[in-house]
Amino acid sequence: MKPNTNLASQLTTLCLWLLAGAANAQTAPPPKPTPAPAPPPSAGLLNDYLREQNSAFSAWDIGGQERVRFEYRSGMAVAGTPGAVDFSRQSPDNDFLLLRTKVHLGYNSPCNWFSIYAEGRDSRDLNDKRRVAGTGYKPEEDTFDLQQAYVRLGDAKTFPLTAKVGRQELVYGDERLVGAFDWSNLGRVFDAAKLRYETADVWVDVFSGRVVIPRDDTFNTVNDYDWLSGIYASTKTLIPKQETQLYFLARNVGAQSPTAFATNPPALFPLAGPRDIYTVGLRLKSLPGQFKGWDYEAELAGQFGRFKTSATSPSLRQEAFAAHVAGGYTWTKAWGTPRVGLEYNFASGDSNTNDATHGTFDNLFPTNHKFYGYMDFVSWQNIHNVRLATSAKPAKDLTLTLDYHLFWLADTQDSLYAVNGTARSGSGYGINSGYDSFVGSELDLVASYAVKRWATVQAGYGHFFRGDYVKQSLAASGSKDADWIYLQAVVNF
């Protein structure tokens, strides 16, 4: 009988295919293991430990933060020392240690509609030459006091309206106008009430409150004559790939404000003069990872209302505006994921002190340390600022940033304003309309390292190169560049 050659051929092919598959199975590498998920952010050493021991502690927030910072300053103002203004040769070098301890206790109900939070803060300022004018108090010292204490009502997941009432931080946008000022050894809080409407597409806050004035040896109370109120709305769906925010802010300051704390006056929080200023603004910011490495942001703000230079001076029309625009690119696939960005900041000044209009932008309650140079020389008032920002992560937990700033006065008919919003005066500073508008430039280098999820260390160096405006203003007493060094450690326990 003649063999079926077609069937034999098929069987031979099948055997060869099975043998080849077996050989490949023996030599093929095993599949790559699924990478372990990244650990969740630490809620603090104590919280992490308690929640690992018993799930009942998940409803509680028990812990705190210890922050230690050493600073060395040269060519920077020393409050309380006559003639020791910024960039003056008469300003002594100053090195000091700032200690800040926060402890908090919070509870969130199982149904998530009610929560309560309380936080105490102790701030120490050691070896500092600065003093609050007319007192022996140090500007960044405030022994144990109440920092926050509020109640939150509602659950946005089940009903869109929630409320938050009590002593609390107010943080909006990038904190250019309203922020917690956490860099300070004291921080900023308000006694405020806030109502939020929140859905998957939008949230809107309506709030009103009075700023708390920190003073050592005294229980911190509010300035009854300085109110901040507003409506702030944000959406990430109105325009695709970006966050869009609109806001209306009202600052109403009574004539009694400048003398509200005649004894032991605050230093870092100067008391504003009478005003009723209303700010309307728009803020745009690209969402992370939406433009293949590119990012952008912009903010525009206009102000109107009334302003008085003193309780007895005529009331002036407030007509001022400010702008911020920035863009950058991150090489997400390159070693160190380097980023380069360029930004421009502008805030109007007053071009004529003798007319009925006040044109200086009111910076309100910002966290300026993040934006206009880490040495904290200027605020968002009467200024042109160009910033070149670079950053890189040469290691997983190490971040390096290098920034370069250029500063000009927006109007030489107005003053150069300090980071706390006060106009520089005395020792040659003031309205020097005949001087050059170039204030100077600043170079900042900062290194941050995450030692653990709950601990970070940071070091920074800044140098400010005087411009012609500074040199001309201090020509009589002599001027010099400024240097600044700091070392900081933060532990969340």
ABEGO torsion letter per residue (X at the ends): XBBBAAAAAAAAAAAAAAAAAAAAAAABBBBBBBBBBBBBBBAEAAAAAAAAABAAAAABBBEEBBBBBBBBBBGBBBBGBBGBBBGBAABBBBBBBBBBBBBBBBBBBAAGABBBBBBBBBBBBBGBABBBBGBABBAABBBBBBABBBBBBEBAAABABBBBBEBBBBBBEAGAABBAGAABAAEBBBBBBBBBBBBAABBBBBBBBBBBBBBBGBBBBBBAABBBBBBBBBBAAABBGBBBBBBBBBBBBBAAAAAABABGBBAABBBBBBBBBBBBBBBBBBBBGAAGGBBBBBBBBBBBEBBBABAABBBBBBBBBBBBBBBBBBBAABBGGBBBBBBBBBBBBBABAABABBABBBAEBBBAAAAAEAAGABBBBGBBBBBBBBBBBABAABBBBBBBBBBBBABAABBBBBAAGBBBBEGGBEBBAABBABAEBBBBBBBBBBABAABBBBBBBBBBBBBAAAAAAAAAAEBBBBBBBBBBBBBBX
